Amino acid sequence: MKRSQIISALAFATIAFTACNNSDFKTTESGLQYKIIEGKGDRKDSLKNGQVLRVHVKQTISGAKDTVIQSTYDASPALIPIQEIPPGQGDYSPLEVFKQLRNGDSLIVHMLVDSLIMKGLANPTQLPPFIKRGEKIIYTFKVLGIYPDEATANAEAQKEEIAALEKSGEKAKQDAEVQGYVKSKGYNVVKSPLGTLVKVENPGEGAAAVNGKFLKVKYTGKFLDNDSTFDAGEIPVELGKGGSIPGFEDGLKQFKQGGKGTIFIPGYLAYGKDGRGGALKPYQPMYFDVEVLSVSDSMPPMPQQPMQMPMPNEGR
C-alpha cells in the first residue's frame, strides 16, 4: 500500500462528500441512498460469489458537527467477501450494492438514523452518544483490488507491505532482531521461504504439512522481548488458505505429523502494523512452541471450546 495512493483516495472521498448532493444518488428497494464513482477498471464482468473486495472504508456521522467514527486509511484495508445475501439480511445496508462495484470504484452510502430506527435495525433508546435522531451515517468505500478468494487478497496485501518495509530498511531491522535472539540462545534453525526461523526438535514421521492439508496443532505463543506467554491451546489450521498469521503457517510447513519445534516470527510476518487490539504492539516479534498432532485431508475434530487461534489481521 503506497502512502500516496491512500492519501489521494482519502482526499477524493472528502471532495466527493462536499461536491455531491442527494440528487446525484440512486436508491435501492429498501430506500438506501448510494452513489458509485466509477474508476478505470474493466466493467465487463460482474462480481461473482466467492470473490473478495479489498477496500478502504471511512464511516462518518453527518449532523450538527461531522464526526469520523472509524477509518481504515491509517490501518490495513478491509476485506469484503462477495456472497449471496439471505432474504432480509441485506436490507438497508451497503451489502445491497457491493456486487455493482469494480476495481478502482468509490462507493458513497447514506444511511438515515431515523430510517434505521423505523426499520427496526436500531433501538432509539440504545443509540451511542455520538449518534442522534435526524442524523445521517455516511460510508465511503474505495476499491483497491478484487481477488478470487481471501487467501489471495491477504497474500497481495502482505506482498505490498513487505515491499514497503524493504524499501525503508525496516524489514532488515525486524529480521535482524529475530536472528539476534536465536543466536543469543545458541539455537540451530532453518529459514523457511518467507523468512521465518524454525528450530526443529523433531521433524515428525507422518504426512507432510503442505498446502491443502488440515493440521491439528498444539501451540504456546510467547513474546520475543520477554519470553512471556500471550496465548496457548490447540487449533485447526488449513494450510494455504491464509487463516493464520503468515509466519505461523510458513513455519508449520517445516514439519510432518508428530513434528515438534519452535517457530520464530518477525513482526511483519506476525500481526503486522496493526498488532492485535491492545494485546500486541505493531510489528511485535514472537515465537510459538508447536507440536503437529495430526495432518489430514479434512478438518480434524477439536475440543468444544478451543483457545483463540493466531489469526491474521482483517483486510490483510
Backbone hydrogen bonds in HBPLUS format (Angstrom, degrees):
<---DONOR---> <-ACCEPTOR-->    atom                        ^
c    i                          cat <-CA-CA->   ^        H-A-AA   ^      H-
h    n   atom  resd res      DA  || num        DHA   H-A  angle D-A-AA Bond
n    s   type  num  typ     dist DA aas  dist angle  dist       angle   num
A0005-GLN N   A0002-LYS O   3.10 MM   3  5.42 122.9  2.44 103.9 117.3     1
A0006-ILE N   A0002-LYS O   3.19 MM   4  6.58 155.2  2.26 151.5 158.5     2
A0007-ILE N   A0003-ARG O   2.98 MM   4  6.24 166.5  2.00 158.5 161.3     3
A0008-SER N   A0004-SER O   3.03 MM   4  6.15 164.2  2.06 146.5 151.1     4
A0009-ALA N   A0005-GLN O   2.98 MM   4  6.09 151.4  2.07 142.1 150.0     5
A0010-LEU N   A0006-ILE O   3.00 MM   4  6.23 158.6  2.05 150.5 155.9     6
A0011-ALA N   A0007-ILE O   2.89 MM   4  6.12 162.6  1.92 153.5 158.4     7
A0012-PHE N   A0008-SER O   2.90 MM   4  5.99 153.7  1.97 141.6 149.1     8
A0013-ALA N   A0009-ALA O   2.99 MM   4  6.24 155.9  2.05 145.9 151.8     9
A0014-THR N   A0010-LEU O   3.00 MM   4  6.28 156.4  2.06 148.6 154.9    10
A0015-ILE N   A0011-ALA O   2.95 MM   4  6.21 161.2  1.98 151.6 156.3    11
A0016-ALA N   A0012-PHE O   2.87 MM   4  6.10 153.4  1.94 146.5 154.5    12
A0017-PHE N   A0013-ALA O   3.07 MM   4  6.39 147.9  2.18 145.0 152.3    13
A0018-THR N   A0014-THR O   3.36 MM   4  6.72 157.9  2.42 148.0 152.3    14
A0019-ALA N   A0015-ILE O   2.88 MM   4  5.94 138.8  2.05 149.5 162.0    15
A0020-CYS N   A0016-ALA O   3.27 MM   4  6.10 141.2  2.43 146.1 149.2    16
A0024-ASP N   A0021-ASN O   2.95 MM   3  5.77 164.1  1.97 126.8 131.8    17
A0025-PHE N   A0022-ASN O   3.08 MM   3  5.32 163.0  2.11 110.7 116.1    18
A0026-LYS N   A0034-TYR O   2.78 MM   8  5.40 160.9  1.82 169.7 164.3    19
A0034-TYR N   A0026-LYS O   2.92 MM   8  5.40 158.3  1.97 145.0 150.9    20
A0028-THR N   A0032-LEU O   2.91 MM   4  5.20 155.8  1.97 143.0 149.7    21
A0031-GLY N   A0028-THR O   2.97 MM   3  5.20 157.6  2.02 108.4 115.8    22
A0110-HIS N   A0033-GLN O   2.86 MM  77  5.23 167.9  1.87 148.3 152.2    23
A0035-LYS N   A0108-ILE O   2.87 MM  73  5.21 144.7  1.99 148.1 156.6    24
A0108-ILE N   A0035-LYS O   2.88 MM  73  5.21 162.0  1.91 153.1 159.2    25
A0037-ILE N   A0106-SER O   2.76 MM  69  5.03 165.1  1.78 152.9 157.5    26
A0106-SER N   A0037-ILE O   2.93 MM  69  5.03 155.0  2.00 140.3 148.4    27
A0051-GLN N   A0048-LYS O   3.13 MM   3  5.90 165.4  2.15 139.1 143.0    28
A0050-GLY N   A0082-ILE O   2.70 MM  32  5.53 165.0  1.72 163.2 159.9    29
A0082-ILE N   A0051-GLN O   2.77 MM  31  5.40 169.0  1.78 166.2 162.7    30
A0052-VAL N   A0147-TYR O   2.81 MM  95  5.15 159.5  1.85 148.9 153.6    31
A0147-TYR N   A0052-VAL O   2.88 MM  95  5.15 164.2  1.90 149.2 154.6    32
A0053-LEU N   A0080-ILE O   2.85 MM  27  4.98 173.6  1.85 143.9 143.3    33
A0080-ILE N   A0053-LEU O   2.79 MM  27  4.98 161.0  1.83 147.1 153.3    34
A0054-ARG N   A0145-GLY O   2.91 MM  91  5.19 162.8  1.94 155.9 153.7    35
A0144-LEU N   A0054-ARG O   2.72 MM  90  5.47 158.7  1.76 158.6 165.7    36
A0055-VAL N   A0078-ALA O   2.85 MM  23  5.33 164.2  1.88 157.0 161.6    37
A0078-ALA N   A0055-VAL O   2.74 MM  23  5.33 144.6  1.87 169.2 167.4    38
A0056-HIS N   A0142-LYS O   3.03 MM  86  5.16 151.8  2.11 137.9 145.4    39
A0142-LYS N   A0056-HIS O   2.96 MM  86  5.16 152.9  2.03 144.4 151.2    40
A0072-THR N   A0057-VAL O   2.96 MM  15  5.57 150.3  2.05 157.1 164.6    41
A0058-LYS N   A0140-THR O   2.99 MM  82  5.24 149.1  2.08 146.7 153.3    42
A0140-THR N   A0058-LYS O   2.90 MM  82  5.24 148.8  2.00 148.4 157.0    43
A0059-GLN N   A0070-GLN O   2.89 MM  11  5.34 168.8  1.90 161.6 161.3    44
A0069-ILE N   A0059-GLN O   2.79 MM  10  5.53 151.5  1.87 146.5 155.8    45
A0060-THR N   A0138-ILE O   2.81 MM  78  5.05 162.9  1.84 149.5 155.5    46
A0138-ILE N   A0060-THR O   2.72 MM  78  5.05 174.9  1.72 160.7 162.5    47
A0061-ILE N   A0067-THR O   2.75 MM   6  5.12 162.3  1.78 150.6 156.0    48
A0067-THR N   A0061-ILE O   2.94 MM   6  5.12 154.4  2.01 141.9 150.3    49
A0062-SER N   A0136-LYS O   2.74 MM  74  5.10 173.6  1.74 162.9 164.2    50
A0136-LYS N   A0062-SER O   3.11 MM  74  5.10 159.0  2.16 138.9 145.2    51
A0075-ALA N   A0072-THR O   2.92 MM   3  4.89 162.3  1.95 111.1 114.1    52
A0089-GLN N   A0086-PRO O   3.07 MM   3  5.67 155.9  2.13 134.8 142.5    53
A0096-GLU N   A0093-SER O   3.03 MM   3  5.94 167.9  2.04 127.8 130.1    54
A0097-VAL N   A0094-PRO O   2.92 MM   3  5.50 159.3  1.96 120.0 126.1    55
A0100-GLN N   A0097-VAL O   2.89 MM   3  5.72 162.1  1.92 130.3 136.2    56
A0101-LEU N   A0098-PHE O   3.03 MM   3  5.54 164.1  2.06 118.2 123.3    57
A0105-ASP N   A0102-ARG O   3.08 MM   3  5.66 163.8  2.10 140.5 141.5    58
A0104-GLY N   A0143-VAL O   3.24 MM  39  5.08 140.4  2.40 120.1 130.3    59
A0143-VAL N   A0105-ASP O   2.91 MM  38  5.48 170.8  1.92 169.6 172.2    60
A0107-LEU N   A0141-PHE O   2.80 MM  34  4.98 157.2  1.85 144.4 151.5    61
A0141-PHE N   A0107-LEU O   2.80 MM  34  4.98 153.9  1.87 145.7 153.7    62
A0109-VAL N   A0139-TYR O   2.84 MM  30  5.07 162.6  1.87 150.4 154.8    63
A0139-TYR N   A0109-VAL O   2.91 MM  30  5.07 161.6  1.95 147.0 153.0    64
A0111-MET N   A0137-ILE O   2.82 MM  26  5.01 160.4  1.86 151.7 157.6    65
A0137-ILE N   A0111-MET O   2.73 MM  26  5.01 175.5  1.74 157.9 156.4    66
A0115-SER N   A0112-LEU O   3.04 MM   3  5.17 121.2  2.40  98.4 113.2    67
A0116-LEU N   A0112-LEU O   3.02 MM   4  6.38 154.3  2.08 153.5 160.9    68
A0113-VAL N   A0135-GLU O   3.07 MM  22  5.72 171.3  2.08 151.2 153.2    69
A0117-ILE N   A0113-VAL O   3.06 MM   4  6.37 153.4  2.14 149.3 156.2    70
A0118-MET N   A0114-ASP O   2.91 MM   4  6.11 161.9  1.94 146.3 151.5    71
A0119-LYS N   A0115-SER O   2.94 MM   4  6.04 151.5  2.02 148.3 154.6    72
A0121-LEU N   A0116-LEU O   2.78 MM   5  4.98 140.2  1.94 166.7 164.6    73
A0120-GLY N   A0117-ILE O   3.05 MM   3  5.15 158.5  2.10 106.1 112.5    74
A0126-GLN N   A0123-ASN O   2.90 MM   3  5.31 160.5  1.94 117.7 124.3    75
A0131-ILE N   A0128-PRO O   3.02 MM   3  5.52 168.3  2.03 122.3 125.0    76
A0135-GLU N   A0132-LYS O   3.19 MM   3  5.84 152.0  2.27 137.2 138.7    77
A0153-ALA N   A0149-ASP O   3.19 MM   4  6.48 156.6  2.25 145.9 152.6    78
A0154-ASN N   A0150-GLU O   2.87 MM   4  6.13 160.9  1.91 155.2 159.8    79
A0155-ALA N   A0151-ALA O   2.95 MM   4  6.12 155.1  2.01 144.9 152.1    80
A0156-GLU N   A0152-THR O   3.00 MM   4  6.20 155.1  2.06 147.8 153.7    81
A0157-ALA N   A0153-ALA O   3.06 MM   4  6.28 159.5  2.10 147.1 152.7    82
A0158-GLN N   A0154-ASN O   2.92 MM   4  6.11 155.9  1.98 147.5 154.2    83
A0159-LYS N   A0155-ALA O   2.96 MM   4  6.14 153.5  2.03 143.1 150.3    84
A0160-GLU N   A0156-GLU O   3.05 MM   4  6.33 158.1  2.10 149.1 153.9    85
A0161-GLU N   A0157-ALA O   3.01 MM   4  6.25 159.5  2.05 147.7 153.5    86
A0162-ILE N   A0158-GLN O   2.89 MM   4  6.08 164.6  1.91 155.0 158.7    87
A0163-ALA N   A0159-LYS O   3.02 MM   4  6.17 156.4  2.08 144.6 151.2    88
A0164-ALA N   A0160-GLU O   3.12 MM   4  6.37 155.2  2.18 146.3 152.1    89
A0165-LEU N   A0161-GLU O   2.98 MM   4  6.27 153.3  2.05 146.8 154.6    90
A0166-GLU N   A0162-ILE O   2.84 MM   4  6.06 153.3  1.91 151.5 158.5    91
A0167-LYS N   A0163-ALA O   3.11 MM   4  6.31 156.1  2.17 143.1 149.0    92
A0168-SER N   A0164-ALA O   3.14 MM   4  6.37 147.8  2.24 142.5 150.5    93
A0169-GLY N   A0165-LEU O   3.02 MM   4  6.02 123.5  2.35 137.8 151.5    94
A0170-GLU N   A0165-LEU O   2.99 MM   5  5.00 116.2  2.41 149.3 152.8    95
A0171-LYS N   A0165-LEU O   3.22 MM   6  4.97 168.5  2.23 108.0 107.9    96
A0169-GLY N   A0166-GLU O   3.25 MM   3  5.12 141.4  2.41  94.0 104.9    97
A0173-LYS N   A0169-GLY O   3.34 MM   4  6.56 150.7  2.43 139.0 147.1    98
A0174-GLN N   A0170-GLU O   2.93 MM   4  6.22 156.9  1.99 153.0 158.2    99
A0175-ASP N   A0171-LYS O   2.89 MM   4  6.13 160.3  1.93 155.0 160.8   100
A0176-ALA N   A0172-ALA O   2.95 MM   4  6.06 156.3  2.01 142.6 149.1   101
A0177-GLU N   A0173-LYS O   3.10 MM   4  6.34 144.1  2.24 140.0 149.1   102
A0178-VAL N   A0174-GLN O   3.35 MM   4  6.68 158.0  2.40 147.5 150.8   103
A0179-GLN N   A0175-ASP O   2.95 MM   4  6.17 165.3  1.97 154.2 159.1   104
A0180-GLY N   A0176-ALA O   2.80 MM   4  5.85 153.6  1.87 144.6 151.5   105
A0181-TYR N   A0177-GLU O   3.17 MM   4  6.38 150.8  2.26 138.9 145.9   106
A0182-VAL N   A0178-VAL O   3.06 MM   4  6.32 168.7  2.07 155.8 157.8   107
A0183-LYS N   A0179-GLN O   2.95 MM   4  6.11 159.1  2.00 147.3 153.4   108
A0184-SER N   A0180-GLY O   2.95 MM   4  6.09 152.0  2.03 142.8 150.3   109
A0185-LYS N   A0181-TYR O   3.19 MM   4  6.47 135.6  2.40 143.2 154.4   110
A0185-LYS N   A0182-VAL O   3.20 MM   3  5.26 134.1  2.42  96.0 108.1   111
A0187-TYR N   A0182-VAL O   3.25 MM   5  5.66 159.5  2.30 157.6 155.1   112
A0186-GLY N   A0183-LYS O   3.06 MM   3  5.00 145.8  2.18  97.4 107.9   113
A0190-VAL N   A0198-VAL O   2.88 MM   8  5.27 154.5  1.94 140.4 146.3   114
A0198-VAL N   A0190-VAL O   2.84 MM   8  5.27 159.9  1.88 152.9 159.8   115
A0192-SER N   A0196-THR O   2.81 MM   4  5.28 169.7  1.82 162.0 164.7   116
A0195-GLY N   A0192-SER O   3.03 MM   3  5.40 136.9  2.22 111.9 124.2   117
A0197-LEU N   A0264-PHE O   3.12 MM  67  5.07 161.6  2.16 151.7 152.0   118
A0264-PHE N   A0197-LEU O   2.72 MM  67  5.07 176.1  1.72 169.5 168.6   119
A0199-LYS N   A0262-THR O   2.82 MM  63  5.09 161.3  1.86 154.5 159.2   120
A0262-THR N   A0199-LYS O   2.89 MM  63  5.09 153.4  1.96 140.4 149.3   121
A0201-GLU N   A0260-LYS O   2.96 MM  59  5.62 137.3  2.15 136.1 148.2   122
A0202-ASN N   A0260-LYS O   2.91 MM  58  4.96 155.7  1.97 152.8 149.0   123
A0260-LYS N   A0202-ASN O   2.66 MM  58  4.96 154.1  1.72 144.0 150.7   124
A0256-LYS N   A0203-PRO O   2.77 MM  53  5.99 147.7  1.87 159.5 170.5   125
A0205-GLU N   A0257-GLN O   3.19 MM  52  6.14 133.6  2.41 172.1 163.2   126
A0206-GLY N   A0257-GLN O   3.24 MM  51  4.47 161.8  2.28 135.7 134.3   127
A0257-GLN N   A0207-ALA O   2.84 MM  50  5.42 143.9  1.97 141.4 152.9   128
A0209-ALA N   A0255-PHE O   3.12 MM  46  6.00 155.6  2.19 155.7 152.9   129
A0213-LYS N   A0210-VAL O   3.08 MM   3  5.85 159.0  2.13 146.6 149.3   130
A0212-GLY N   A0239-LEU O   2.92 MM  27  5.56 172.8  1.93 135.7 135.7   131
A0239-LEU N   A0213-LYS O   3.05 MM  26  5.79 150.8  2.14 171.4 173.3   132
A0214-PHE N   A0296-SER O   2.82 MM  82  5.20 176.1  1.82 153.0 154.4   133
A0296-SER N   A0214-PHE O   2.86 MM  82  5.20 160.3  1.90 148.4 155.1   134
A0215-LEU N   A0237-VAL O   2.73 MM  22  5.01 167.3  1.75 148.0 152.5   135
A0237-VAL N   A0215-LEU O   2.85 MM  22  5.01 153.7  1.92 140.9 146.3   136
A0216-LYS N   A0294-SER O   3.05 MM  78  5.13 152.6  2.13 137.2 139.3   137
A0293-LEU N   A0216-LYS O   2.75 MM  77  5.37 134.6  1.95 155.7 170.0   138
A0217-VAL N   A0235-ILE O   2.88 MM  18  5.38 169.9  1.89 161.9 163.3   139
A0235-ILE N   A0217-VAL O   2.87 MM  18  5.38 155.5  1.93 147.6 154.2   140
A0218-LYS N   A0291-GLU O   2.97 MM  73  5.18 169.7  1.98 154.5 155.3   141
A0291-GLU N   A0218-LYS O   2.88 MM  73  5.18 138.4  2.06 150.3 157.7   142
A0219-TYR N   A0233-GLY O   2.87 MM  14  5.66 167.3  1.88 167.4 171.2   143
A0233-GLY N   A0219-TYR O   3.03 MM  14  5.66 156.2  2.09 156.1 156.2   144
A0220-THR N   A0289-ASP O   2.95 MM  69  5.23 137.2  2.14 142.1 153.3   145
A0289-ASP N   A0220-THR O   2.99 MM  69  5.23 153.8  2.06 151.3 151.3   146
A0221-GLY N   A0231-ASP O   2.73 MM  10  5.05 163.0  1.76 144.9 150.8   147
A0230-PHE N   A0221-GLY O   2.90 MM   9  5.80 160.2  1.94 144.9 151.1   148
A0222-LYS N   A0287-TYR O   2.81 MM  65  5.42 163.9  1.83 165.8 170.9   149
A0287-TYR N   A0222-LYS O   2.91 MM  65  5.42 155.8  1.97 152.2 157.8   150
A0223-PHE N   A0228-SER O   2.94 MM   5  5.58 154.7  2.00 153.4 157.6   151
A0227-ASP N   A0223-PHE O   2.91 MM   4  5.11 133.0  2.14 138.4 145.9   152
A0224-LEU N   A0285-PRO O   3.36 MM  61  5.66 169.7  2.37 124.3 121.5   153
A0248-PHE N   A0245-ILE O   3.11 MM   3  5.52 130.4  2.37 110.5 123.2   154
A0249-GLU N   A0245-ILE O   3.33 MM   4  6.70 163.3  2.36 162.8 165.9   155
A0250-ASP N   A0246-PRO O   2.93 MM   4  6.04 164.2  1.96 153.2 158.5   156
A0247-GLY N   A0269-LEU O   2.80 MM  22  4.81 160.3  1.83 150.2 145.2   157
A0251-GLY N   A0247-GLY O   3.00 MM   4  6.01 153.5  2.08 136.6 142.6   158
A0252-LEU N   A0248-PHE O   3.06 MM   4  6.28 153.1  2.13 146.3 153.8   159
A0254-GLN N   A0251-GLY O   3.06 MM   3  5.75 163.7  2.09 121.1 124.1   160
A0255-PHE N   A0252-LEU O   3.08 MM   3  5.75 160.7  2.12 123.7 125.3   161
A0259-GLY N   A0256-LYS O   2.87 MM   3  5.37 151.4  1.95 144.4 144.3   162
A0258-GLY N   A0292-VAL O   2.79 MM  34  5.27 154.3  1.85 153.8 159.7   163
A0292-VAL N   A0259-GLY O   2.85 MM  33  5.28 157.2  1.90 147.5 155.3   164
A0261-GLY N   A0290-VAL O   3.05 MM  29  5.57 160.6  2.08 151.1 154.6   165
A0290-VAL N   A0261-GLY O   2.84 MM  29  5.57 166.2  1.85 154.8 159.7   166
A0263-ILE N   A0288-PHE O   2.81 MM  25  5.12 159.0  1.86 142.9 148.4   167
A0288-PHE N   A0263-ILE O   2.86 MM  25  5.12 150.1  1.95 138.8 148.4   168
A0265-ILE N   A0286-MET O   2.83 MM  21  5.46 172.8  1.84 167.2 168.3   169
A0286-MET N   A0265-ILE O   3.12 MM  21  5.46 161.5  2.16 151.9 157.5   170
A0269-LEU N   A0266-PRO O   2.97 MM   3  5.63 153.4  2.04 121.6 129.6   171
A0270-ALA N   A0267-GLY O   3.02 MM   3  4.90 158.8  2.07 101.9 108.1   172
A0272-GLY N   A0267-GLY O   3.13 MM   5  5.60 143.5  2.27 169.9 158.9   173
A0283-TYR N   A0272-GLY O   2.67 MM  11  4.73 169.6  1.68 137.9 135.5   174
A0276-ARG N   A0280-LEU O   3.28 MM   4  4.94 158.5  2.33 119.2 121.4   175
A0279-ALA N   A0276-ARG O   3.10 MM   3  5.85 131.7  2.34 143.9 144.8   176
A0280-LEU N   A0276-ARG O   3.36 MM   4  4.94 153.3  2.43 118.7 124.6   177
A0316-ARG N   A0313-ASN O   3.45 MM   3  5.66 167.3  2.47 116.1 116.0   178
